[in-house]
């Protein structure tokens, strides 16, 4: 072929995309119940937004961003994550002027240049929520519970949450010195990325996938938390207990972004080997101010939809890939063919789904097509039935067939649902 899809991208074809729609519809319904409203932000933003919002020492900014100069010689970047763009929109559109907590969600593509592998693409998709304007640990618990509940309602097995507190700036500064004291003696044995990050952002070293076995004896950040951070974390655990969320404390969980404060968490489910993290997030109390807005606290998460699909498939969870049609019309004769067109459009106007043959095939081939579309009924119209103003309606489940008036067809099908 002359053209193929870019490396690290995928075509979501009919039969597959319906599985994605199923997950997205679950997410949207859950957000409705939790009173989160959808926000849609641009796919590309000024590069400086992500450098400031995500952090200069992150893998995303250092290695993975799709950055380009536009025709005005401005540096632009395809969004690598959702939070920075949402916070920019929150500030630019002065959403902070509203009296209530801003509870927002998004669904859409993100872009990172990295080696493609299972559950990790260069164009990938996330569902995420952001709650901006409240410091109450109850909103932390709500956000975590929303992500947890999505995994549960999708039927994922062994769903659990790992939580940690990365403290406020004061307690994190104290922990930074303790961690440096632990890391410096082993600096020469660490990977190049860890060596580079050690002095700039030592907490990021704990996020390394190469040297994890060397950090077993690392000091716990929980031992450096001040009273404010400890109380926030204790309240969070109480609320999660009240909700019945299955969680565990992981004191080495720091997540991969620089903006987190206090709460950090990951959502996990039974996956494929090491691939068990569905998504994660945390609190970002300084981010709104860093981007130019008023000092407003926030918390959110992002869930990878590719990961969700991978785990659904691995766990053999049946998600119907094709919604059944209500009716497949079979026309026998030229006059009947025209009437079928009218009846099909009328059916669709009423909110029901239908299809017909456009290839001039014989009745047997049309009935096979009805099977492939999983039609509940076939409606068979010949010239004789047309003269009587009737149509034969056959149930594809039972094989039973009845004759109904043409002007009563929609009511007959709707009454059987």
KEKE-3310 file (N, C-alpha, C; in steps of 0.2 Angstrom, whole numbers, plus 5000, padded with zeros to 4 digits):
npx = (5004:5002:5000:5000:4993:5000:5015:5011:4998:4980:4967:4950:4938:4922:4912:4922:4923:4911:4913:4921:4912:4903:4911:4913:4900:4896:4905:4901:4888:4890:4897:4886:4878:4887:4887:4896:4902:4904:4919:4927:4943:4956:4966:4979:4990:4999:5016:5023:5013:5012:5025:5026:5014:5015:5028:5045:5055:5049:5046:5037:5038:5052:5055:5044:5034:5025:5030:5029:5033:5022:5015:5017:5028:5027:5029:5020:5011:5005:4992:4998:4992:4977:4975:4982:4977:4963:4964:4969:4959:4949:4955:4956:4943:4937:4931:4932:4924:4912:4900:4901:4910:4920:4916:4922:4923:4932:4934:4945:4958:4975:4993:5009:5026:5032:5039:5029:5018:5009:4994:4999:5000:5005:4996:4984:4969:4960:4949:4945:4943:4941:4941:4939:4943:4940:4946:4943:4945:4935:4931:4942:4940:4928:4932:4941:4933:4924:4931:4935:4922:4918:4927:4922:4909:4910:4914:4927:4939:4946:4947:4956:4963:4977:4984:4993:5001:5009:5012:5012:5021:5030:5032:5036:5048:5056:5056:5063:5076:5079:5077:5087:5098:5098:5098:5110:5122:5121:5121:5130:5126:5114:5102:5104:5094:5089:5100:5101:5090:5091:5096:5088:5074:5071:5060:5055:5064:5060:5049:5055:5056:5066:5076:5069:5071:5081:5076:5070:5073:5071:5067:5051:5039:5028:5032:5037:5027:5018:5007:4995:4995:4995:4982:4973:4976:4972:4958:4954:4956:4946:4934:4935:4934:4921:4914:4917:4927:4940:4956:4974:4988:5002:5017:5027:5022:5022:5018:5019:5020:5024:5016:5008:5001:4998:4986:4989:4986:4982:4973:4969:4968:4965:4977:4987:5001:5013:5005:4993:4989:4976:4973:4976:4979:4979:4980:4982:4986:4993:4993:4983:4986:5000:4997:4992:4980:4969:4973:4968:4963:4964:4959:4961:4959:4966:4961:4966:4959:4963:4970:4959:4951:4960:4961:4948:4947:4956:4951:4941:4928:4912:4908:4895:4898:4890:4876:4859:4849:4832:4823:4825:4822:4814:4812:4801:4800:4797:4788:4785:4798:4800:4790:4796:4807:4800:4794:4805:4812:4802:4801:4814:4813:4805:4813:4817:4828:4834:4837:4840:4841:4853:4859:4852:4849:4844:4830:4834:4848:4846:4840:4850:4858:4850:4852:4866:4866:4860:4846:4831:4818:4812:4805:4794:4790:4780:4773:4759:4756:4758:4747:4736:4739:4747:4760:4772:4778:4792:4798:4815:4820:4811:4805:4792:4778:4769:4755:4754:4746:4752:4752:4752:4764:4776:4771:4768:4781:4787:4779:4783:4795)
npy = (4994:5012:5020:5020:5018:5029:5024:5018:5022:5018:5011:5012:5001:4998:4987:4986:4999:5000:4994:5003:5014:5009:5009:5023:5028:5022:5030:5043:5042:5039:5051:5060:5055:5059:5072:5079:5089:5090:5095:5102:5103:5111:5101:5104:5115:5129:5126:5130:5129:5115:5113:5121:5116:5102:5099:5101:5091:5079:5063:5065:5079:5080:5069:5065:5073:5079:5091:5106:5120:5133:5142:5155:5154:5150:5140:5125:5111:5095:5089:5080:5076:5078:5087:5100:5107:5108:5115:5127:5132:5133:5144:5154:5156:5161:5152:5150:5160:5155:5150:5137:5122:5117:5104:5094:5084:5075:5067:5060:5061:5059:5063:5055:5053:5038:5022:5011:4999:4985:4992:5005:5018:5030:5039:5040:5037:5046:5046:5058:5066:5082:5091:5106:5119:5115:5110:5101:5084:5076:5078:5073:5059:5057:5059:5048:5038:5038:5035:5022:5016:5016:5006:4995:4995:4992:4979:4975:4964:4961:4974:4988:5001:5011:5022:5037:5050:5064:5075:5092:5107:5111:5099:5091:5096:5093:5079:5077:5080:5069:5059:5061:5059:5045:5041:5047:5039:5028:5033:5031:5019:5019:5021:5032:5042:5043:5047:5060:5066:5066:5077:5088:5084:5073:5065:5060:5050:5039:5034:5028:5014:5006:5004:5000:4989:4994:5003:4998:5000:5013:5029:5033:5044:5046:5047:5060:5069:5083:5090:5095:5088:5075:5074:5077:5065:5055:5058:5056:5042:5038:5042:5034:5022:5023:5022:5010:5007:4997:4999:5002:5007:5014:5019:5023:5028:5040:5045:5052:5065:5083:5091:5086:5087:5082:5071:5056:5044:5028:5018:5001:4985:4967:4963:4961:4953:4964:4975:4982:4994:5005:5018:5035:5048:5063:5076:5094:5107:5119:5121:5129:5142:5143:5143:5155:5158:5162:5157:5141:5126:5109:5093:5077:5064:5053:5041:5027:5023:5014:5005:5000:4993:4983:4976:4972:4963:4954:4949:4942:4949:4951:4962:4969:4970:4975:4983:4976:4977:4985:4982:4973:4976:4968:4969:4964:4966:4980:4991:4988:4990:5004:5007:5001:5009:5021:5016:5012:5025:5031:5023:5025:5039:5038:5034:5021:5008:5003:4994:4990:4981:4986:4981:4974:4960:4943:4936:4926:4930:4942:4939:4933:4944:4951:4942:4944:4957:4956:4957:4961:4959:4954:4963:4959:4963:4961:4964:4959:4960:4974:4979:4976:4984:4979:4971:4958:4952:4946:4937:4936:4928:4919:4914:4916:4922:4936:4946:4963:4979:4992:5005:5003:4997:5003:5005:4992:4986:4994:4991:4978:4979)
npz = (5000:4997:5007:5025:5042:5054:5064:5080:5081:5079:5069:5073:5070:5063:5073:5082:5087:5093:5105:5112:5112:5121:5133:5134:5135:5147:5156:5154:5159:5172:5176:5175:5185:5196:5195:5186:5173:5155:5147:5133:5126:5116:5105:5103:5111:5118:5119:5131:5141:5144:5148:5160:5167:5167:5171:5170:5173:5170:5161:5151:5147:5144:5135:5127:5120:5107:5098:5089:5078:5073:5059:5063:5069:5083:5097:5098:5105:5104:5114:5128:5140:5150:5160:5161:5150:5153:5165:5160:5152:5162:5169:5159:5154:5166:5174:5187:5193:5196:5209:5214:5217:5203:5193:5182:5166:5153:5137:5126:5113:5116:5115:5114:5111:5111:5113:5105:5112:5120:5126:5126:5116:5103:5099:5110:5121:5133:5147:5159:5174:5183:5198:5204:5215:5229:5244:5253:5259:5256:5243:5236:5239:5233:5219:5217:5220:5210:5198:5203:5203:5190:5184:5191:5187:5174:5174:5177:5184:5201:5205:5212:5222:5224:5236:5241:5250:5245:5252:5257:5250:5261:5269:5259:5255:5267:5266:5254:5257:5265:5256:5247:5254:5255:5242:5236:5239:5231:5218:5207:5202:5197:5184:5169:5168:5181:5188:5182:5186:5200:5208:5203:5205:5215:5220:5208:5205:5211:5204:5193:5182:5180:5190:5201:5211:5219:5228:5239:5252:5254:5262:5269:5263:5270:5283:5284:5283:5288:5301:5295:5282:5286:5293:5282:5274:5283:5284:5271:5269:5278:5272:5260:5266:5270:5258:5254:5245:5238:5244:5245:5254:5247:5249:5241:5230:5218:5206:5189:5187:5190:5197:5208:5224:5241:5240:5230:5218:5211:5199:5198:5190:5187:5176:5161:5164:5169:5166:5174:5178:5177:5177:5184:5196:5205:5218:5214:5220:5218:5204:5197:5200:5196:5182:5180:5186:5200:5216:5218:5224:5217:5210:5201:5189:5176:5165:5155:5140:5130:5139:5146:5137:5133:5145:5147:5136:5139:5151:5147:5146:5141:5130:5120:5103:5093:5092:5091:5077:5076:5065:5050:5033:5020:5003:4990:4974:4963:4966:4980:4984:4984:4994:5005:5007:5011:5023:5031:5033:5040:5051:5057:5060:5071:5081:5081:5075:5059:5043:5026:5010:4998:4987:4977:4980:4981:4991:5000:5002:5008:5020:5026:5028:5037:5048:5051:5055:5067:5068:5076:5071:5054:5041:5029:5013:4999:4982:4983:4996:4998:4990:4999:5009:5019:5029:5031:5047:5054:5068:5073:5083:5087:5076:5073:5063:5059:5052:5049:5048:5037:5042:5055:5059:5065:5078:5082:5082:5092:5103:5106:5112)
capx = (5000:5005:4999:4998:4993:5007:5017:5008:4991:4976:4960:4945:4934:4915:4913:4927:4922:4905:4916:4923:4906:4900:4914:4912:4893:4897:4909:4896:4882:4893:4898:4880:4876:4891:4886:4902:4900:4909:4923:4931:4948:4960:4970:4985:4991:5006:5021:5024:5008:5014:5031:5024:5009:5017:5034:5051:5058:5045:5047:5033:5041:5059:5056:5038:5030:5024:5030:5031:5032:5017:5017:5019:5034:5025:5029:5014:5012:4999:4992:5001:4988:4972:4973:4984:4972:4957:4965:4970:4952:4946:4957:4955:4936:4935:4926:4933:4920:4906:4900:4901:4916:4919:4917:4922:4926:4934:4935:4948:4964:4981:4998:5015:5030:5036:5039:5022:5017:5002:4991:5003:5001:5007:4990:4980:4963:4959:4943:4947:4939:4944:4936:4943:4940:4939:4952:4940:4947:4929:4931:4947:4937:4923:4935:4944:4927:4921:4936:4934:4915:4918:4930:4917:4903:4913:4915:4934:4940:4951:4948:4958:4966:4983:4984:4998:5001:5015:5012:5012:5028:5035:5034:5040:5055:5059:5057:5068:5083:5080:5078:5093:5103:5097:5100:5117:5128:5120:5120:5133:5123:5107:5101:5106:5088:5089:5106:5100:5084:5092:5096:5082:5068:5072:5054:5054:5068:5056:5045:5059:5054:5072:5079:5064:5073:5086:5073:5066:5074:5070:5063:5044:5036:5023:5036:5039:5021:5016:5000:4990:4995:4993:4975:4970:4976:4968:4951:4953:4955:4940:4929:4935:4931:4914:4912:4918:4932:4946:4962:4979:4993:5008:5021:5032:5018:5023:5015:5024:5019:5027:5011:5004:5002:4994:4984:4991:4982:4982:4967:4972:4963:4969:4979:4992:5008:5014:5000:4987:4986:4971:4974:4978:4979:4980:4978:4986:4984:4997:4993:4979:4990:5005:4995:4990:4974:4969:4975:4963:4965:4960:4961:4958:4963:4965:4960:4968:4954:4966:4971:4952:4949:4965:4959:4941:4948:4960:4947:4935:4922:4908:4905:4892:4901:4886:4869:4855:4844:4825:4820:4828:4816:4815:4807:4801:4796:4798:4783:4787:4805:4799:4786:4800:4810:4796:4793:4811:4813:4797:4804:4820:4811:4801:4818:4819:4834:4832:4841:4837:4846:4854:4863:4848:4850:4837:4827:4839:4854:4844:4838:4857:4860:4847:4856:4872:4865:4856:4840:4825:4813:4812:4798:4794:4785:4779:4768:4753:4755:4757:4740:4732:4741:4750:4767:4774:4783:4794:4803:4821:4822:4806:4803:4785:4777:4762:4754:4752:4744:4758:4752:4753:4771:4780:4768:4768:4788:4788:4775:4786:4801)
capy = (5000:5018:5024:5016:5022:5031:5020:5020:5023:5012:5012:5009:4999:4995:4980:4987:5005:5000:4993:5010:5018:5006:5012:5030:5029:5021:5035:5049:5041:5040:5058:5063:5054:5062:5079:5081:5092:5089:5100:5100:5108:5110:5095:5107:5121:5132:5121:5132:5127:5109:5113:5123:5113:5095:5099:5100:5085:5073:5060:5068:5085:5078:5064:5062:5078:5081:5098:5109:5127:5134:5147:5161:5153:5149:5133:5122:5104:5091:5088:5074:5074:5082:5092:5106:5111:5110:5121:5133:5134:5136:5151:5159:5157:5163:5148:5151:5165:5152:5149:5130:5118:5116:5097:5093:5078:5075:5061:5062:5058:5062:5061:5055:5049:5033:5015:5007:4992:4984:4997:5011:5020:5037:5043:5036:5041:5046:5048:5061:5071:5087:5095:5112:5124:5113:5107:5095:5077:5072:5078:5068:5052:5057:5058:5041:5033:5039:5031:5015:5014:5015:5000:4990:4994:4989:4972:4973:4960:4963:4982:4991:5008:5012:5029:5039:5057:5067:5080:5099:5109:5111:5092:5087:5098:5089:5072:5078:5079:5062:5054:5062:5056:5038:5040:5049:5034:5023:5037:5028:5012:5021:5023:5039:5046:5044:5052:5067:5069:5066:5084:5092:5081:5066:5061:5057:5044:5033:5032:5024:5007:5002:5003:4999:4985:4997:5008:4994:5003:5021:5032:5034:5051:5047:5049:5067:5073:5088:5088:5096:5083:5069:5075:5076:5059:5051:5059:5053:5035:5037:5042:5028:5016:5023:5021:5003:5007:4993:5003:5000:5013:5013:5025:5025:5030:5047:5047:5054:5073:5087:5096:5083:5088:5078:5064:5053:5037:5024:5013:4995:4979:4961:4964:4956:4954:4971:4980:4982:5001:5008:5026:5037:5055:5066:5083:5099:5113:5125:5122:5134:5148:5142:5144:5162:5160:5163:5151:5137:5118:5104:5085:5074:5058:5051:5033:5026:5019:5008:5000:4997:4989:4978:4972:4969:4958:4949:4946:4939:4952:4952:4969:4968:4975:4977:4983:4973:4982:4983:4979:4973:4976:4964:4971:4959:4969:4987:4995:4986:4993:5011:5008:4999:5015:5026:5013:5013:5031:5032:5019:5029:5045:5036:5032:5014:5007:4998:4993:4987:4979:4991:4978:4970:4953:4939:4936:4922:4934:4947:4936:4932:4950:4952:4938:4947:4963:4954:4961:4957:4957:4956:4965:4957:4967:4960:4968:4957:4963:4981:4980:4975:4988:4975:4969:4952:4954:4939:4937:4932:4924:4913:4912:4917:4928:4939:4951:4969:4985:4996:5011:5001:4994:5006:5004:4985:4984:4997:4987:4972:4980)
capz = (5000:4997:5014:5031:5048:5058:5070:5087:5080:5077:5066:5077:5064:5065:5076:5088:5090:5098:5112:5114:5114:5127:5139:5135:5138:5155:5159:5153:5163:5179:5177:5176:5192:5201:5193:5182:5166:5150:5144:5127:5125:5110:5104:5104:5115:5118:5123:5138:5146:5147:5152:5166:5170:5169:5174:5166:5174:5169:5155:5146:5144:5142:5130:5124:5118:5100:5098:5082:5077:5068:5054:5066:5073:5090:5098:5099:5107:5104:5121:5131:5145:5149:5166:5160:5146:5157:5170:5156:5150:5169:5171:5153:5154:5172:5177:5195:5196:5198:5216:5216:5214:5196:5192:5174:5164:5146:5134:5119:5111:5119:5110:5117:5107:5115:5110:5105:5115:5122:5130:5126:5109:5102:5100:5114:5123:5140:5151:5165:5178:5187:5202:5205:5220:5235:5248:5257:5257:5254:5236:5234:5240:5227:5213:5217:5220:5203:5194:5205:5201:5183:5183:5194:5183:5167:5176:5178:5190:5205:5205:5218:5222:5228:5237:5245:5251:5243:5256:5255:5249:5267:5271:5254:5256:5272:5263:5248:5260:5268:5250:5244:5258:5254:5235:5234:5239:5225:5212:5201:5200:5195:5177:5167:5169:5188:5189:5179:5190:5207:5211:5201:5207:5218:5220:5202:5204:5214:5198:5188:5180:5179:5196:5207:5216:5223:5232:5244:5259:5254:5267:5267:5263:5276:5290:5284:5283:5294:5304:5290:5277:5289:5294:5276:5272:5287:5282:5264:5271:5282:5267:5256:5270:5270:5252:5252:5240:5240:5243:5249:5255:5244:5251:5236:5224:5217:5200:5185:5185:5195:5200:5213:5231:5245:5237:5224:5218:5205:5199:5195:5189:5185:5169:5158:5167:5173:5164:5178:5180:5172:5177:5191:5197:5212:5220:5212:5224:5215:5197:5194:5201:5191:5175:5180:5189:5207:5220:5219:5224:5212:5210:5195:5186:5169:5164:5148:5137:5127:5144:5148:5131:5134:5151:5146:5132:5143:5156:5143:5148:5135:5128:5114:5099:5088:5094:5086:5073:5077:5059:5043:5028:5014:4998:4984:4969:4962:4970:4987:4986:4986:5000:5010:5008:5015:5030:5034:5035:5046:5057:5060:5063:5077:5086:5080:5070:5053:5038:5020:5005:4993:4982:4973:4981:4982:4997:5004:5004:5012:5026:5029:5030:5043:5053:5052:5059:5073:5068:5080:5066:5047:5039:5022:5009:4992:4979:4985:5003:4997:4988:5004:5014:5025:5029:5036:5052:5057:5074:5071:5089:5088:5069:5072:5058:5059:5047:5052:5044:5036:5046:5062:5059:5070:5085:5083:5084:5098:5108:5107:5115)
cpx = (5004:5005:4997:4997:4999:5008:5014:5001:4987:4970:4955:4939:4927:4916:4918:4925:4916:4908:4918:4917:4903:4904:4913:4905:4893:4900:4904:4891:4884:4894:4891:4877:4880:4891:4893:4900:4906:4912:4927:4936:4952:4964:4978:4985:4998:5010:5022:5019:5010:5020:5030:5019:5011:5023:5040:5055:5054:5047:5043:5036:5048:5060:5050:5033:5030:5024:5032:5030:5027:5019:5019:5025:5033:5026:5023:5015:5005:4998:4994:4996:4983:4971:4976:4979:4966:4958:4966:4963:4948:4948:4955:4948:4933:4930:4926:4928:4913:4906:4901:4908:4915:4921:4916:4925:4927:4935:4939:4955:4970:4987:5005:5020:5034:5035:5032:5022:5010:4999:4994:5004:5003:5001:4985:4974:4962:4952:4946:4942:4943:4939:4941:4939:4938:4945:4950:4942:4941:4928:4936:4944:4932:4926:4938:4938:4924:4925:4935:4927:4915:4921:4925:4912:4904:4914:4922:4935:4946:4952:4951:4961:4972:4983:4991:4997:5008:5016:5011:5019:5032:5037:5038:5047:5059:5061:5062:5075:5084:5081:5084:5099:5103:5100:5107:5122:5127:5120:5124:5130:5117:5108:5103:5100:5088:5094:5105:5094:5086:5092:5090:5075:5068:5066:5053:5058:5064:5051:5048:5057:5060:5075:5075:5067:5078:5083:5069:5067:5074:5065:5056:5042:5031:5026:5038:5033:5020:5009:4994:4989:4993:4985:4971:4970:4972:4960:4949:4952:4948:4934:4929:4933:4924:4911:4913:4923:4938:4952:4967:4984:4999:5013:5026:5028:5019:5020:5020:5024:5021:5022:5007:5006:4997:4992:4987:4988:4983:4976:4970:4966:4968:4970:4983:4999:5009:5009:4994:4985:4982:4971:4976:4978:4981:4978:4984:4985:4988:4996:4989:4983:4996:5004:4992:4983:4974:4971:4969:4965:4961:4963:4957:4961:4962:4965:4961:4962:4957:4968:4964:4951:4954:4963:4953:4942:4951:4956:4941:4928:4918:4905:4902:4895:4896:4879:4864:4850:4837:4822:4825:4822:4819:4810:4807:4796:4797:4794:4784:4793:4804:4795:4791:4805:4807:4795:4799:4813:4808:4799:4809:4818:4808:4806:4820:4825:4832:4837:4837:4843:4847:4858:4859:4848:4843:4836:4832:4845:4852:4842:4845:4859:4857:4850:4862:4872:4861:4850:4835:4820:4815:4805:4798:4788:4785:4774:4761:4751:4754:4750:4735:4734:4744:4757:4768:4779:4786:4799:4809:4823:4817:4804:4795:4784:4770:4761:4751:4750:4751:4758:4752:4760:4775:4777:4768:4776:4789:4785:4779:4793:4801)
cpy = (5006:5021:5019:5021:5024:5026:5023:5022:5017:5015:5008:5007:4998:4988:4981:4994:5005:4998:4999:5014:5015:5009:5019:5032:5028:5027:5041:5048:5042:5047:5062:5061:5057:5070:5082:5083:5091:5095:5098:5105:5107:5104:5098:5113:5123:5127:5123:5130:5120:5109:5116:5119:5106:5095:5097:5094:5078:5070:5063:5074:5084:5074:5063:5067:5079:5088:5101:5117:5129:5140:5153:5160:5152:5142:5130:5114:5101:5088:5081:5071:5079:5088:5099:5110:5113:5115:5127:5136:5136:5143:5156:5161:5159:5159:5148:5156:5162:5150:5142:5128:5116:5108:5096:5086:5079:5068:5063:5060:5063:5060:5061:5051:5045:5027:5012:5000:4991:4989:5003:5013:5027:5041:5038:5040:5040:5048:5051:5065:5076:5090:5100:5117:5122:5109:5101:5088:5073:5072:5073:5061:5052:5055:5051:5036:5033:5034:5023:5012:5012:5008:4994:4989:4991:4982:4970:4969:4962:4970:4984:4997:5008:5020:5030:5047:5059:5073:5087:5101:5109:5104:5089:5090:5094:5082:5072:5077:5072:5058:5055:5059:5048:5037:5042:5043:5029:5027:5034:5022:5013:5022:5030:5044:5048:5048:5059:5070:5070:5073:5088:5090:5074:5062:5057:5050:5038:5030:5028:5017:5003:5000:5002:4995:4988:5002:5005:4998:5010:5023:5033:5041:5052:5049:5056:5072:5077:5086:5089:5090:5076:5069:5074:5069:5054:5052:5056:5045:5033:5037:5036:5022:5016:5021:5013:5002:5002:4997:5000:5006:5010:5019:5027:5027:5038:5050:5051:5061:5077:5091:5093:5086:5084:5072:5063:5046:5034:5019:5007:4990:4973:4962:4959:4957:4960:4976:4979:4989:5003:5015:5028:5045:5057:5073:5088:5106:5119:5126:5127:5141:5148:5144:5151:5163:5161:5156:5146:5129:5114:5097:5082:5067:5057:5043:5032:5021:5013:5002:4996:4992:4982:4973:4969:4963:4952:4945:4942:4942:4954:4958:4968:4973:4977:4977:4981:4979:4980:4979:4979:4972:4972:4966:4966:4963:4977:4992:4994:4989:5000:5011:5006:5006:5020:5023:5014:5020:5033:5029:5023:5035:5044:5034:5025:5013:5002:4999:4990:4985:4984:4988:4973:4962:4949:4938:4932:4926:4939:4945:4935:4938:4952:4948:4942:4954:4962:4957:4957:4955:4958:4958:4964:4960:4965:4964:4966:4960:4971:4983:4980:4980:4985:4973:4963:4954:4947:4940:4933:4927:4918:4910:4913:4923:4930:4944:4957:4974:4989:5002:5009:4997:4996:5004:4996:4983:4988:4994:4981:4973:4980)
cpz = (5000:5004:5019:5037:5051:5063:5076:5087:5078:5074:5070:5072:5067:5068:5082:5091:5094:5105:5116:5116:5120:5133:5140:5137:5145:5158:5159:5158:5171:5181:5178:5183:5197:5200:5191:5175:5161:5148:5138:5126:5119:5110:5105:5108:5115:5122:5130:5143:5149:5151:5159:5170:5172:5172:5170:5167:5173:5162:5149:5142:5141:5136:5125:5120:5110:5099:5091:5082:5071:5063:5056:5070:5081:5091:5101:5101:5107:5111:5123:5137:5145:5154:5164:5155:5149:5162:5166:5154:5157:5170:5165:5153:5161:5175:5185:5198:5198:5205:5219:5214:5207:5195:5185:5172:5156:5144:5127:5119:5114:5114:5114:5112:5111:5111:5110:5108:5118:5127:5130:5118:5109:5102:5104:5117:5130:5142:5157:5168:5182:5191:5205:5210:5227:5238:5252:5255:5255:5246:5233:5234:5234:5221:5212:5217:5213:5198:5196:5203:5194:5181:5186:5189:5176:5168:5176:5184:5194:5205:5212:5217:5226:5229:5241:5246:5249:5247:5253:5253:5255:5268:5265:5253:5261:5269:5258:5251:5262:5262:5247:5248:5257:5247:5233:5234:5234:5218:5206:5198:5197:5187:5175:5169:5177:5190:5187:5184:5197:5210:5209:5204:5210:5218:5214:5201:5206:5209:5193:5188:5180:5185:5203:5213:5221:5228:5238:5251:5259:5259:5265:5268:5269:5282:5290:5283:5289:5296:5299:5285:5280:5291:5287:5273:5276:5285:5275:5265:5274:5277:5262:5259:5270:5264:5250:5247:5243:5239:5247:5249:5252:5245:5246:5229:5223:5211:5196:5183:5191:5199:5206:5220:5235:5242:5231:5224:5211:5205:5195:5195:5186:5177:5166:5160:5171:5171:5168:5180:5175:5171:5183:5191:5204:5212:5217:5214:5221:5208:5194:5195:5197:5184:5174:5183:5196:5210:5222:5219:5219:5213:5204:5194:5179:5169:5156:5145:5133:5133:5146:5143:5132:5139:5150:5141:5136:5148:5153:5145:5142:5134:5121:5109:5093:5091:5089:5083:5076:5071:5053:5038:5022:5009:4992:4979:4969:4966:4978:4989:4988:4992:5006:5012:5013:5022:5034:5037:5041:5052:5061:5063:5070:5083:5086:5075:5065:5048:5032:5015:5000:4987:4977:4974:4982:4989:5002:5007:5009:5019:5030:5032:5037:5049:5055:5056:5065:5074:5072:5076:5059:5045:5031:5018:5002:4989:4981:4992:5002:4995:4994:5010:5020:5024:5033:5040:5055:5063:5072:5077:5088:5081:5068:5067:5059:5053:5050:5047:5043:5041:5053:5064:5065:5077:5087:5086:5091:5104:5110:5111:5123)
residu = (UNK:UNK:UNK:UNK:UNK:UNK:UNK:UNK:UNK:UNK:UNK:UNK:UNK:UNK:UNK:UNK:UNK:UNK:UNK:UNK:UNK:UNK:UNK:UNK:UNK:UNK:UNK:UNK:UNK:UNK:UNK:UNK:UNK:UNK:UNK:UNK:UNK:UNK:UNK:UNK:UNK:UNK:UNK:UNK:UNK:UNK:UNK:UNK:UNK:UNK:UNK:UNK:UNK:UNK:UNK:UNK:UNK:UNK:UNK:UNK:UNK:UNK:UNK:UNK:UNK:UNK:UNK:UNK:UNK:UNK:UNK:UNK:UNK:UNK:UNK:UNK:UNK:UNK:UNK:UNK:UNK:UNK:UNK:UNK:UNK:UNK:UNK:UNK:UNK:UNK:UNK:UNK:UNK:UNK:UNK:UNK:UNK:UNK:UNK:UNK:UNK:UNK:UNK:UNK:UNK:UNK:UNK:UNK:UNK:UNK:UNK:UNK:UNK:UNK:UNK:UNK:UNK:UNK:UNK:UNK:UNK:UNK:UNK:UNK:UNK:UNK:UNK:UNK:UNK:UNK:UNK:UNK:UNK:UNK:UNK:UNK:UNK:UNK:UNK:UNK:UNK:UNK:UNK:UNK:UNK:UNK:UNK:UNK:UNK:UNK:UNK:UNK:UNK:UNK:UNK:UNK:UNK:UNK:UNK:UNK:UNK:UNK:UNK:UNK:UNK:UNK:UNK:UNK:UNK:UNK:UNK:UNK:UNK:UNK:UNK:UNK:UNK:UNK:UNK:UNK:UNK:UNK:UNK:UNK:UNK:UNK:UNK:UNK:UNK:UNK:UNK:UNK:UNK:UNK:UNK:UNK:UNK:UNK:UNK:UNK:UNK:UNK:UNK:UNK:UNK:UNK:UNK:UNK:UNK:UNK:UNK:UNK:UNK:UNK:UNK:UNK:UNK:UNK:UNK:UNK:UNK:UNK:UNK:UNK:UNK:UNK:UNK:UNK:UNK:UNK:UNK:UNK:UNK:UNK:UNK:UNK:UNK:UNK:UNK:UNK:UNK:UNK:UNK:UNK:UNK:UNK:UNK:UNK:UNK:UNK:UNK:UNK:UNK:UNK:UNK:UNK:UNK:UNK:UNK:UNK:UNK:UNK:UNK:UNK:UNK:UNK:UNK:UNK:UNK:UNK:UNK:UNK:UNK:UNK:UNK:UNK:UNK:UNK:UNK:UNK:UNK:UNK:UNK:UNK:UNK:UNK:UNK:UNK:UNK:UNK:UNK:UNK:UNK:UNK:UNK:UNK:UNK:UNK:UNK:UNK:UNK:UNK:UNK:UNK:UNK:UNK:UNK:UNK:UNK:UNK:UNK:UNK:UNK:UNK:UNK:UNK:UNK:UNK:UNK:UNK:UNK:UNK:UNK:UNK:UNK:UNK:UNK:UNK:UNK:UNK:UNK:UNK:UNK:UNK:UNK:UNK:UNK:UNK:UNK:UNK:UNK:UNK:UNK:UNK:UNK:UNK:UNK:UNK:UNK:UNK:UNK:UNK:UNK:UNK:UNK:UNK:UNK:UNK:UNK:UNK:UNK:UNK:UNK:UNK:UNK:UNK:UNK:UNK:UNK:UNK:UNK:UNK:UNK:UNK:UNK:UNK:UNK:UNK:UNK:UNK:UNK:UNK:UNK:UNK:UNK:UNK:UNK:UNK:UNK:UNK:UNK:UNK:UNK:UNK:UNK:UNK:UNK:UNK:UNK:UNK:UNK:UNK:UNK:UNK:UNK:UNK:UNK:UNK:UNK:UNK:UNK:UNK:UNK:UNK:UNK:UNK:UNK)
# end
